[in-house]
Structures are given as structure tokens and as C-alpha cells.
Amino acid sequence: MMVWQGSTAASRNSGNSWATGQVALTDDDAGRAGVTVENLVPGRTGQKCIVVTSSSTAEGEVRAYVQNLSGSAAGPEDRITLQVEGGTAGSFDDCTGFTPVPGALPAQPLSILARVNSDYTSGGAAWDTTGTAGESSTYRGTWTFDTAGMAQAQIDALQGSRVIVDLVWDLQGDDAPAA
């Protein structure tokens, strides 16, 4: 009887690892509301800008949307329109040099935006991040207090009313490619 054993060899590649990326956003508002307008009168319009910066290590997409609408019985949220655009240049409270890019949230009353652009899926003004910390995009909000078509009594009923809303910039990592 004979026993035969062949030669064997092995190679080890030690220390393989995987680490998840991180997504994080900040803005240049220093904790202040992006838009605060007092003593609003019919026909008044304005713009405010804010710079959103990604400190992410993973690629993703930022989208803007509206949440937590708090109107009043008079309905100013139906008369104040807002358009949110992404772009370049400008800073908090100063839109000098702002240049928009395609994909803005349409100019609509706050009440409609809060209904149709209320989460990441329905958000707009998209910005693709590359996963390089420090990249940023400027967003410009243009608002108008529009009372067109209203009777004077309806306009008068808006006096002393207030509307509050949250503007959200949400970054979500890109989905993994299909296998």
C-alpha cells in the first residue's frame, strides 16, 4: 500500500476591511431663520440666500423641501409664494452674484409647496455631491406676497396674520449600483 501526498501552498491577505461613508450638511445661517419678514404688505417681494456645505465622505444628492407649515385662519400661506433655486455664489442674507442651475422648486404658494414638496422624494433644487468634504451649493429663496384677484375685504382680513414654515435641505447617499 502506498500513500501519496502532493505539495500544498497557501497565501494570506490579512486586514481587509470595509467602512461606511458619512453624510452631513451644515449651512451658513448661524442658527437664524433664513427668512424673517415683518410688516409685510401686498405686492412685496424679496430674496434670501443660504450656503449649504457638505462634510460628507460619500456621494449623495441634496434636495430642498418644505415642512411644518403653520398658517393662520386668514390664510397667508395661500398668498405667499416661494421659489427655491440651487446655484452658485452668494451667502446668507446676500444673493449678490447668485447664478441659478436647472431644477428649481417652482414658485408656488407655501400651502401648495408644503403639500407637494414635503419630503426628500418630492423635493427639488437637487445638488449632487461627490463625497468630498467642503463642497457647497448656494440656495436662493424668492418670495412674493401676492394678493392679485382678491377683494379689498379679503386683503384686509390678512392683516396681523403670520405663517411659519421649515425649509429643509436633505442629503441622502447614492444608492448602491445593481449587482
WOHU-V362939 format. One line per field, one symbol per residue. psi: psi as a letter, one per 30 degrees, with the letter a starting at -180 (. if undefined). A space follows every 10 residues. Layout:
psi=???
This chain:
psi=kkkkklklkl kkjlgklkkl lkkkkllgfh glkekjklhk lkfkllkklk kkkkhlgkla kkkklklhkj alffhffffj lkkkklalll akgjgkgkjl llglkljlke eeefefigle eglahkkklf gjkfklkkkk kklkjjgkgk leeeeeffkg lkkklkkkjk kkkklkkk.
